[in-house]
């Protein structure tokens, strides 16, 4: 059984803004960023404790090819992506 992933409204907005910016630069870059984000979310879902504990309860998964980190917290019932 997989862990429920919740993406906050702020995170959704930030993701959309980044995708739009990269799309304006190059549509292929947008596609690669989207793929990187999807891979990151799958990795977070599979092994959430593997990522760096950056703040008190916030972990960060850094994308490998782009200058972004996905900030998330783990509750008893879900993984919450906050930024």
C-alpha angles and dihedrals in degrees: 000000000000126000118255113252119210119190114201121228089247091054091047090052093047092049092049092048091051092047091050092049093050091045089056089052098043131336091221091057090052090053092049092049092050090050091049091051092049091049090048092052091050091049091048090050092049100043111010095162092057092075125090118273099227103168133015096291102355124102125193129213110196118211111235100219102030134053095249138106126201110223116206144160131210122229128180091264107028151010109246118205105207103174 
